[in-house]
Amino acid sequence: MLLIHCPWCGDRDETEFHYGGQAHVDYPDNPNDMGDADWAGYLFMRDNPRGLFHERWSHTAGCRRWFNVVRDTATNEMHPETAGKVAP
């Protein structure tokens, strides 16, 4: 079982959450100028590092708010995201 810390509700079981993917993915500047291959890259290609990874989560069975965390993909240890740095 993975415990996820919601900034508003506290620690909860992972079944209460929905994974939203990689955090900090910028929307394209000129979406009307993008071809199919560019759109496919934007929609489906994400980083897949071993180690610290910035993610978006939604507390769907609780407060329904979105928030960012930093998760270590090797250990599943989660840290709140604070200005792009891992909190102690």
TORTIKOL-271549 format. One record per atom (N, C-alpha, C, CB): residue number from 1; residue in three letters; chain; atom name; x, y, z. Coordinates in nm, 4 decimals, padded with zeros to 6 digits. Atoms other than C-alpha are relative to their C-alpha. Glycine has a CB too. Example, Ala and Ser with C-alpha at 12.3 -4.5 7.8 and 13.67 -1.06 7.14 Angstrom:
2
1/ALA/A/N/00.0890/-00.1190/00.0000
1/ALA/A/CA/01.2300/-00.4500/00.7800
1/ALA/A/C/00.0900/00.1200/00.0000
1/ALA/A/CB/-00.0992/00.0027/00.1246
2/SER/A/N/-00.0820/-00.1190/-00.0060
2/SER/A/CA/01.3670/-00.1060/00.7140
2/SER/A/C/-00.0770/00.1090/00.0730
2/SER/A/CB/00.0414/00.0462/-00.1415
END
This chain:
88
1/MET/A/N/00.0850/-00.1171/00.0000
1/MET/A/CA/00.0000/00.0000/00.0000
1/MET/A/C/00.0902/00.1242/00.0000
1/MET/A/CB/-00.0970/-00.0006/00.1231
2/LEU/A/N/-00.0719/-00.1264/00.0094
2/LEU/A/CA/00.1282/00.3445/-00.0925
2/LEU/A/C/-00.0827/00.1076/00.0694
2/LEU/A/CB/00.0284/00.0381/-00.1489
3/LEU/A/N/00.0664/-00.1126/-00.0651
3/LEU/A/CA/00.0402/00.6347/00.1370
3/LEU/A/C/00.0402/00.1273/-00.0733
3/LEU/A/CB/00.0371/00.0083/00.1522
4/ILE/A/N/-00.0237/-00.1271/00.0675
4/ILE/A/CA/00.0053/00.9675/-00.0400
4/ILE/A/C/-00.0465/00.1107/00.0929
4/ILE/A/CB/-00.0738/00.0069/-00.1384
5/HIS/A/N/00.0341/-00.1117/-00.0877
5/HIS/A/CA/00.0082/01.2913/00.1552
5/HIS/A/C/-00.0725/00.1075/-00.0806
5/HIS/A/CB/00.1271/00.0582/00.0677
6/CYS/A/N/00.0767/-00.1100/00.0583
6/CYS/A/CA/-00.2694/01.5271/00.0439
6/CYS/A/C/00.0279/00.1234/00.0852
6/CYS/A/CB/-00.1552/-00.0328/-00.0061
7/PRO/A/N/-00.0284/-00.1211/-00.0781
7/PRO/A/CA/-00.1751/01.8834/00.1460
7/PRO/A/C/-00.1191/00.0498/00.0819
7/PRO/A/CB/00.0455/00.1097/-00.0922
8/TRP/A/N/00.1198/-00.0478/-00.0691
8/TRP/A/CA/-00.5356/01.9418/00.2585
8/TRP/A/C/-00.0602/-00.1043/00.0938
8/TRP/A/CB/-00.1035/00.0422/-00.1010
9/CYS/A/N/00.0662/00.1058/-00.0776
9/CYS/A/CA/-00.6481/01.6034/00.3978
9/CYS/A/C/00.0952/-00.0885/00.0790
9/CYS/A/CB/-00.0804/-00.0857/-00.0916
10/GLY/A/N/-00.0965/00.0829/-00.0705
10/GLY/A/CA/-00.3267/01.4433/00.5223
10/GLY/A/C/00.0294/-00.1299/-00.0742
10/GLY/A/CB/-00.0505/-00.0306/00.1390
11/ASP/A/N/-00.0380/00.1280/00.0605
11/ASP/A/CA/-00.1980/01.0899/00.4568
11/ASP/A/C/-00.1230/-00.0855/-00.0265
11/ASP/A/CB/00.0984/-00.0757/00.0907
12/ARG/A/N/00.1121/00.0849/00.0407
12/ARG/A/CA/-00.4404/00.8671/00.2684
12/ARG/A/C/00.0524/-00.1144/-00.0866
12/ARG/A/CB/-00.1077/00.0827/-00.0769
13/ASP/A/N/-00.0339/00.1147/00.0836
13/ASP/A/CA/-00.4335/00.5336/00.0873
13/ASP/A/C/-00.0020/00.0382/-00.1472
13/ASP/A/CB/-00.0967/-00.1160/00.0260
14/GLU/A/N/-00.0119/-00.0327/00.1417
14/GLU/A/CA/-00.3370/00.5427/-00.2789
14/GLU/A/C/-00.1304/-00.0212/-00.0790
14/GLU/A/CB/00.1099/-00.0830/-00.0611
15/THR/A/N/00.1247/00.0256/00.0721
15/THR/A/CA/-00.6834/00.4113/-00.3798
15/THR/A/C/-00.0903/00.1232/-00.0052
15/THR/A/CB/-00.0744/-00.1154/00.0649
16/GLU/A/N/00.0797/-00.1226/-00.0001
16/GLU/A/CA/-00.8259/00.7582/-00.3020
16/GLU/A/C/00.0465/00.1007/-00.1050
16/GLU/A/CB/00.0047/00.0640/00.1369
17/PHE/A/N/-00.0619/-00.0968/00.0886
17/PHE/A/CA/-00.6097/00.9249/-00.5674
17/PHE/A/C/-00.0016/-00.0444/-00.1460
17/PHE/A/CB/00.1412/00.0255/00.0437
18/HIS/A/N/-00.0140/00.0237/00.1437
18/HIS/A/CA/-00.5813/00.9541/-00.9431
18/HIS/A/C/00.1318/00.0612/-00.0450
18/HIS/A/CB/-00.1208/00.0601/-00.0806
19/TYR/A/N/-00.1295/-00.0471/00.0494
19/TYR/A/CA/-00.2394/00.9827/-01.1064
19/TYR/A/C/-00.0232/00.0900/-00.1217
19/TYR/A/CB/00.0934/-00.1204/-00.0366
20/GLY/A/N/00.0197/-00.0956/00.1082
20/GLY/A/CA/-00.2194/01.2846/-01.3361
20/GLY/A/C/00.1184/00.0146/-00.0931
20/GLY/A/CB/-00.0326/00.1317/00.0564
21/GLY/A/N/-00.1146/-00.0050/00.0904
21/GLY/A/CA/00.1170/01.2242/-01.4992
21/GLY/A/C/00.1094/00.0937/00.0454
21/GLY/A/CB/-00.0448/00.0402/-00.1353
22/GLN/A/N/-00.1162/-00.0844/-00.0276
22/GLN/A/CA/00.4331/01.4264/-01.5170
22/GLN/A/C/-00.0435/00.1442/00.0233
22/GLN/A/CB/00.1011/-00.0071/-00.1160
23/ALA/A/N/00.0293/-00.1406/-00.0304
23/ALA/A/CA/00.4157/01.7722/-01.3602
23/ALA/A/C/00.0858/00.0913/-00.0867
23/ALA/A/CB/00.0242/00.0301/00.1502
24/HIS/A/N/-00.0757/-00.1057/00.0686
24/HIS/A/CA/00.5346/02.0915/-01.5290
24/HIS/A/C/00.0170/-00.0259/-00.1496
24/HIS/A/CB/00.1363/00.0150/00.0638
25/VAL/A/N/-00.0032/00.0174/00.1453
25/VAL/A/CA/00.4538/01.9934/-01.8878
25/VAL/A/C/-00.0727/00.1204/-00.0596
25/VAL/A/CB/-00.0669/-00.1375/-00.0452
26/ASP/A/N/00.0570/-00.1234/00.0547
26/ASP/A/CA/00.3964/02.3206/-02.0714
26/ASP/A/C/-00.0848/-00.0282/-00.1240
26/ASP/A/CB/00.1117/00.0996/-00.0343
27/TYR/A/N/00.0858/00.0083/00.1182
27/TYR/A/CA/00.1126/02.3526/-02.3218
27/TYR/A/C/00.0756/00.0622/-00.1176
27/TYR/A/CB/-00.1381/00.0724/00.0240
28/PRO/A/N/-00.0726/-00.0537/00.1160
28/PRO/A/CA/00.2463/02.4126/-02.6755
28/PRO/A/C/-00.0333/00.1474/-00.0255
28/PRO/A/CB/-00.0324/-00.0825/-00.1251
29/ASP/A/N/00.0187/-00.1428/00.0283
29/ASP/A/CA/00.2960/02.7785/-02.7725
29/ASP/A/C/-00.0941/00.0234/-00.1179
29/ASP/A/CB/00.1345/00.0657/-00.0282
30/ASN/A/N/00.0822/-00.0157/00.1208
30/ASN/A/CA/00.1344/02.7397/-03.1166
30/ASN/A/C/-00.0651/-00.1330/-00.0365
30/ASN/A/CB/00.0854/00.0526/-00.1185
31/PRO/A/N/00.0594/00.1318/00.0241
31/PRO/A/CA/-00.0937/02.4354/-03.1054
31/PRO/A/C/-00.0597/-00.0157/-00.1402
31/PRO/A/CB/-00.1069/-00.0264/00.1025
32/ASN/A/N/00.0583/00.0103/00.1337
32/ASN/A/CA/-00.2574/02.5181/-03.4395
32/ASN/A/C/00.1039/-00.0285/-00.1076
32/ASN/A/CB/-00.0736/00.1269/-00.0338
33/ASP/A/N/-00.1072/00.0247/00.0963
33/ASP/A/CA/00.0805/02.4890/-03.6130
33/ASP/A/C/00.0614/-00.1384/00.0147
33/ASP/A/CB/00.1075/00.1043/00.0151
34/MET/A/N/-00.0589/00.1316/-00.0257
34/MET/A/CA/00.1517/02.1401/-03.4799
34/MET/A/C/-00.0627/-00.1067/-00.0884
34/MET/A/CB/-00.0164/-00.0379/00.1471
35/GLY/A/N/00.0485/00.1141/00.0773
35/GLY/A/CA/00.1241/01.8303/-03.6942
35/GLY/A/C/-00.0344/-00.1160/00.0925
35/GLY/A/CB/00.1046/-00.0437/-00.1038
36/ASP/A/N/00.0403/00.1164/-00.0792
36/ASP/A/CA/00.0021/01.4888/-03.5815
36/ASP/A/C/00.1156/-00.0575/00.0810
36/ASP/A/CB/-00.0571/-00.1074/-00.0908
37/ALA/A/N/-00.1154/00.0561/-00.0706
37/ALA/A/CA/00.3514/01.3669/-03.4896
37/ALA/A/C/00.0380/00.0873/00.1202
37/ALA/A/CB/00.1202/-00.0141/-00.0959
38/ASP/A/N/-00.0305/-00.0909/-00.1110
38/ASP/A/CA/00.4118/01.6771/-03.2761
38/ASP/A/C/-00.1018/-00.0148/00.1136
38/ASP/A/CB/00.0026/00.1456/-00.0495
39/TRP/A/N/00.1041/00.0182/-00.1016
39/TRP/A/CA/00.0776/01.6321/-03.0984
39/TRP/A/C/00.0190/-00.1319/00.0728
39/TRP/A/CB/-00.1398/00.0055/-00.0636
40/ALA/A/N/-00.0234/00.1303/-00.0629
40/ALA/A/CA/00.1534/01.2648/-03.0357
40/ALA/A/C/00.1153/00.0096/00.0990
40/ALA/A/CB/00.0298/-00.1079/-00.1068
41/GLY/A/N/-00.1124/-00.0186/-00.0898
41/GLY/A/CA/00.4869/01.3628/-02.8838
41/GLY/A/C/-00.0392/00.0762/00.1254
41/GLY/A/CB/00.1115/00.0719/-00.0709
42/TYR/A/N/00.0448/-00.0800/-00.1146
42/TYR/A/CA/00.3237/01.6243/-02.6608
42/TYR/A/C/-00.0907/-00.0817/00.0929
42/TYR/A/CB/-00.0742/00.1260/-00.0487
43/LEU/A/N/00.0981/00.0731/-00.0795
43/LEU/A/CA/00.0436/01.3932/-02.5448
43/LEU/A/C/00.0558/-00.1243/00.0682
43/LEU/A/CB/-00.1144/-00.0391/-00.0865
44/PHE/A/N/-00.0379/00.1319/-00.0486
44/PHE/A/CA/00.2277/01.0665/-02.4956
44/PHE/A/C/00.1447/-00.0173/00.0444
44/PHE/A/CB/-00.0274/-00.0967/-00.1038
45/MET/A/N/-00.1411/00.0177/-00.0341
45/MET/A/CA/00.6033/01.1156/-02.4598
45/MET/A/C/00.0327/00.0768/00.1280
45/MET/A/CB/00.0909/00.0471/-00.1164
46/ARG/A/N/-00.0344/-00.0589/-00.1290
46/ARG/A/CA/00.7102/01.1775/-02.1007
46/ARG/A/C/00.1319/-00.0582/00.0479
46/ARG/A/CB/-00.1119/-00.0245/00.1043
47/ASP/A/N/-00.1223/00.0501/-00.0615
47/ASP/A/CA/01.0263/01.1394/-01.8990
47/ASP/A/C/-00.0323/-00.1263/00.0797
47/ASP/A/CB/00.0651/00.1081/00.0912
48/ASN/A/N/00.0170/00.1229/-00.0774
48/ASN/A/CA/01.0749/00.8041/-01.7277
48/ASN/A/C/00.1292/-00.0275/00.0772
48/ASN/A/CB/-00.0366/-00.1210/-00.0931
49/PRO/A/N/-00.1283/00.0142/-00.0677
49/PRO/A/CA/01.3676/00.8522/-01.4885
49/PRO/A/C/-00.0032/-00.1027/00.1128
49/PRO/A/CB/00.0435/00.1330/00.0545
50/ARG/A/N/-00.0146/00.0769/-00.1235
50/ARG/A/CA/01.4953/00.6257/-01.2174
50/ARG/A/C/00.0491/00.1002/00.1039
50/ARG/A/CB/00.1004/-00.1244/-00.0165
51/GLY/A/N/-00.0352/-00.0987/-00.1016
51/GLY/A/CA/01.4982/00.8490/-00.9122
51/GLY/A/C/-00.1123/00.1001/00.0179
51/GLY/A/CB/00.1296/00.0722/-00.0372
52/LEU/A/N/00.0999/-00.1029/-00.0302
52/LEU/A/CA/01.3205/01.1750/-00.8325
52/LEU/A/C/-00.0755/00.0435/-00.1254
52/LEU/A/CB/00.0668/00.1211/00.0650
53/PHE/A/N/00.0868/-00.0312/00.1129
53/PHE/A/CA/01.0255/01.2585/-01.0569
53/PHE/A/C/-00.1159/00.0865/00.0491
53/PHE/A/CB/-00.0525/-00.1300/-00.0680
54/HIS/A/N/00.1090/-00.0917/-00.0362
54/HIS/A/CA/00.7749/01.5478/-01.0381
54/HIS/A/C/-00.1304/-00.0500/-00.0629
54/HIS/A/CB/00.0316/00.1465/-00.0468
55/GLU/A/N/00.1275/00.0565/00.0459
55/GLU/A/CA/00.4149/01.4219/-01.0624
55/GLU/A/C/-00.1181/00.0841/00.0474
55/GLU/A/CB/-00.0154/-00.1444/00.0496
56/ARG/A/N/00.1273/-00.0616/-00.0378
56/ARG/A/CA/00.0553/01.5503/-01.0472
56/ARG/A/C/-00.0912/-00.1106/00.0518
56/ARG/A/CB/-00.0659/00.0764/-00.1214
57/TRP/A/N/00.0966/00.0936/-00.0567
57/TRP/A/CA/-00.2042/01.3757/-00.8305
57/TRP/A/C/-00.1276/00.0750/00.0340
57/TRP/A/CB/00.0575/-00.0707/00.1258
58/SER/A/N/00.1297/-00.0558/-00.0376
58/SER/A/CA/-00.5735/01.4367/-00.7678
58/SER/A/C/-00.0592/-00.0868/00.1107
58/SER/A/CB/-00.0967/00.0079/-00.1234
59/HIS/A/N/00.0633/00.0727/-00.1102
59/HIS/A/CA/-00.7444/01.3415/-00.4418
59/HIS/A/C/-00.1478/-00.0191/-00.0341
59/HIS/A/CB/00.0173/00.0766/00.1367
60/THR/A/N/00.1336/00.0190/00.0557
60/THR/A/CA/-01.0534/01.2082/-00.6184
60/THR/A/C/-00.1037/-00.0470/00.1021
60/THR/A/CB/00.0067/-00.0986/-00.1119
61/ALA/A/N/00.0945/00.0499/-00.1000
61/ALA/A/CA/-01.2095/01.0356/-00.3160
61/ALA/A/C/00.0005/00.0863/00.1260
61/ALA/A/CB/00.0329/-00.1448/00.0361
62/GLY/A/N/-00.0061/-00.0904/-00.1148
62/GLY/A/CA/-01.1433/01.3292/-00.0850
62/GLY/A/C/-00.0355/00.1412/-00.0420
62/GLY/A/CB/00.1393/-00.0026/00.0641
63/CYS/A/N/00.0254/-00.1425/00.0258
63/CYS/A/CA/-01.1088/01.7029/-00.1414
63/CYS/A/C/-00.0067/00.0332/-00.1500
63/CYS/A/CB/00.1088/00.0840/00.0658
64/ARG/A/N/00.0060/-00.0129/00.1463
64/ARG/A/CA/-01.0843/01.6561/-00.5238
64/ARG/A/C/00.0968/00.1066/-00.0532
64/ARG/A/CB/-00.1426/00.0341/-00.0432
65/ARG/A/N/-00.0979/-00.0997/00.0443
65/ARG/A/CA/-00.7903/01.8992/-00.5463
65/ARG/A/C/00.1206/-00.0680/-00.0644
65/ARG/A/CB/00.0453/00.0877/00.1184
66/TRP/A/N/-00.1237/00.0439/00.0641
66/TRP/A/CA/-00.4834/01.8618/-00.7658
66/TRP/A/C/00.1188/00.0563/00.0760
66/TRP/A/CB/00.0044/00.0437/-00.1485
67/PHE/A/N/-00.1223/-00.0466/-00.0634
67/PHE/A/CA/-00.1334/01.8886/-00.6223
67/PHE/A/C/00.1196/-00.0726/-00.0620
67/PHE/A/CB/-00.0052/-00.0228/00.1538
68/ASN/A/N/-00.1238/00.0580/00.0512
68/ASN/A/CA/00.2280/01.8143/-00.7140
68/ASN/A/C/00.0760/-00.0674/00.1130
68/ASN/A/CB/00.0876/00.1077/-00.0673
69/VAL/A/N/-00.0914/00.0666/-00.0930
69/VAL/A/CA/00.4629/01.5720/-00.5409
69/VAL/A/C/00.1266/-00.0359/-00.0761
69/VAL/A/CB/-00.0655/-00.1276/00.0638
70/VAL/A/N/-00.1217/00.0554/00.0578
70/VAL/A/CA/00.8152/01.4493/-00.6009
70/VAL/A/C/00.0087/-00.1426/00.0519
70/VAL/A/CB/00.1291/00.0854/00.0374
71/ARG/A/N/-00.0045/00.1408/-00.0387
71/ARG/A/CA/00.8267/01.0693/-00.6031
71/ARG/A/C/00.1305/-00.0609/-00.0478
71/ARG/A/CB/-00.1209/-00.0778/-00.0577
72/ASP/A/N/-00.1185/00.0759/00.0392
72/ASP/A/CA/01.1373/00.8546/-00.6034
72/ASP/A/C/-00.0509/-00.1267/-00.0675
72/ASP/A/CB/00.0938/-00.0327/00.1243
73/THR/A/N/00.0543/00.1134/00.0748
73/THR/A/CA/01.0551/00.6019/-00.8750
73/THR/A/C/00.0658/-00.1321/00.0372
73/THR/A/CB/00.0158/00.0240/-00.1479
74/ALA/A/N/-00.0670/00.1236/-00.0412
74/ALA/A/CA/01.3031/00.3503/-00.7313
74/ALA/A/C/-00.0560/-00.0531/00.1316
74/ALA/A/CB/00.1504/00.0234/00.0133
75/THR/A/N/00.0465/00.0424/-00.1320
75/THR/A/CA/01.1559/00.3452/-00.3781
75/THR/A/C/-00.1470/00.0323/00.0265
75/THR/A/CB/00.0846/00.0644/00.1057
76/ASN/A/N/00.1371/-00.0503/-00.0161
76/ASN/A/CA/00.8087/00.5056/-00.4206
76/ASN/A/C/-00.0147/00.0972/00.1166
76/ASN/A/CB/-00.0949/-00.1157/00.0196
77/GLU/A/N/00.0069/-00.1001/-00.1065
77/GLU/A/CA/00.8974/00.7485/-00.1398
77/GLU/A/C/-00.0465/00.1319/-00.0613
77/GLU/A/CB/00.1387/00.0167/00.0717
78/MET/A/N/00.0574/-00.1236/00.0522
78/MET/A/CA/00.6963/01.0671/-00.1879
78/MET/A/C/00.0327/00.1166/00.0920
78/MET/A/CB/-00.1519/-00.0137/-00.0168
79/HIS/A/N/-00.0315/-00.1242/-00.0704
79/HIS/A/CA/00.7870/01.4223/-00.0898
79/HIS/A/C/-00.0887/00.1101/-00.0556
79/HIS/A/CB/00.1513/00.0371/-00.0144
80/PRO/A/N/00.0736/-00.1148/00.0554
80/PRO/A/CA/00.5774/01.7393/-00.1161
80/PRO/A/C/00.0935/00.0831/-00.0861
80/PRO/A/CB/-00.0615/00.0874/00.1132
81/GLU/A/N/-00.0804/-00.0838/00.0869
81/GLU/A/CA/00.6980/01.9633/-00.3946
81/GLU/A/C/00.0019/00.1409/00.0562
81/GLU/A/CB/-00.0542/-00.0013/-00.1448
82/THR/A/N/-00.0136/-00.1364/-00.0508
82/THR/A/CA/00.8323/02.2941/-00.2659
82/THR/A/C/00.0974/00.0740/-00.0893
82/THR/A/CB/00.0480/00.0015/00.1488
83/ALA/A/N/-00.0789/-00.0825/00.0910
83/ALA/A/CA/00.9559/02.5345/-00.5324
83/ALA/A/C/00.0990/-00.0829/-00.0809
83/ALA/A/CB/00.0743/00.1071/00.0779
84/GLY/A/N/-00.0842/00.0824/00.0851
84/GLY/A/CA/01.0945/02.2508/-00.7424
84/GLY/A/C/00.1066/-00.0778/00.0739
84/GLY/A/CB/00.0643/00.0845/-00.1014
85/LYS/A/N/-00.1007/00.0717/-00.0782
85/LYS/A/CA/01.3042/02.1084/-00.4571
85/LYS/A/C/-00.0708/-00.1007/00.0900
85/LYS/A/CB/00.0871/00.0988/00.0843
86/VAL/A/N/00.0573/00.1021/-00.0875
86/VAL/A/CA/01.2456/01.7991/-00.2472
86/VAL/A/C/00.0081/00.0496/00.1428
86/VAL/A/CB/00.0734/-00.1366/-00.0158
87/ALA/A/N/00.0029/-00.0413/-00.1401
87/ALA/A/CA/01.1387/01.8833/00.1037
87/ALA/A/C/00.0701/-00.1045/00.0860
87/ALA/A/CB/-00.1455/00.0211/00.0482
88/PRO/A/N/-00.0689/00.0965/-00.0854
88/PRO/A/CA/01.3388/01.7212/00.3872
88/PRO/A/C/-00.0962/-00.0978/00.0645
88/PRO/A/CB/00.0789/00.0718/00.1070
END
